[in-house]
Amino acid sequence: MIRRRNLFWIALLTFCLFSVIITACGKEDSSASGQHTSHNSHETLVETASAKELPDFLSKYTPRTRELYAKADEHEELLKMLNCYCGCMDYAEDAHTSLYRCYIQGKQDGKITWTDHATQCGICTNEVKDAVDMKNKGMSNEDIVKAIDKAYKGI
C-alpha cells in the first residue's frame, strides 16, 4: 500500500512538473529560444517613415530580435532570395513569398510596413542571423541560399 501511494505522488509530481515546463515555454520570447510558438493569423503590421525607424512592437523583445529587424532592410536582396522554413510560405491566405516577408510586408514611397511575424518565430530569426553572418564572411548570395536551404529544409 505504501509503494502505491509513493508511485501516485511521483506520477502526480512528474505530471505537474511537465505541465509547468510546457506552459513556461510558451511565455518566453520564442525568437530568442529558437523555437516556434505558432503563426498568428492576425499579424501586427506597423508602418514607419523609413527603415531607420523600427516598429514600436519591438520594444518588448530582445536586443537580438531588434538587431535582426534592423538588418532586414539592409539585406533585402538576399532575404528575398531565401525561403522561410517555418511554414509561412504555405499559408492558405497571405502566404509569405520569402524570408524578407517575415519581417517586412512591403515598401511604398520610402515607407516600410513591418510585420511582427518573425518576433514569434525562432526559425525566421535564426535563418536571418545565419544568412547575415555568412554575408559578413564574404559568401555570395547564391552560396548563402544553398547553405540556408541545406540547414533548414525539412525542419
RACORDA-V66779 format. One line per field, one symbol per residue. ss: DSSP state (A for helix, B for strand, O for the rest). Layout:
# RACORDA-V66779
ss = ???
This chain:
# RACORDA-V66779
ss = OAAAAAAAAAAAAAAAAAAAAAAAAOOOOAAAAOOBOOOOOOOOBBBBOOOOOOOAAAAAOOAAAAAAAAAAAAOAAAAAAOOOOOOAAAOOOOOOOOAAAAOBBBBBOOBBBBBOAAAABAAAAAAAAAAAAAAAOOOOAAAAAAAAAAAAOOO
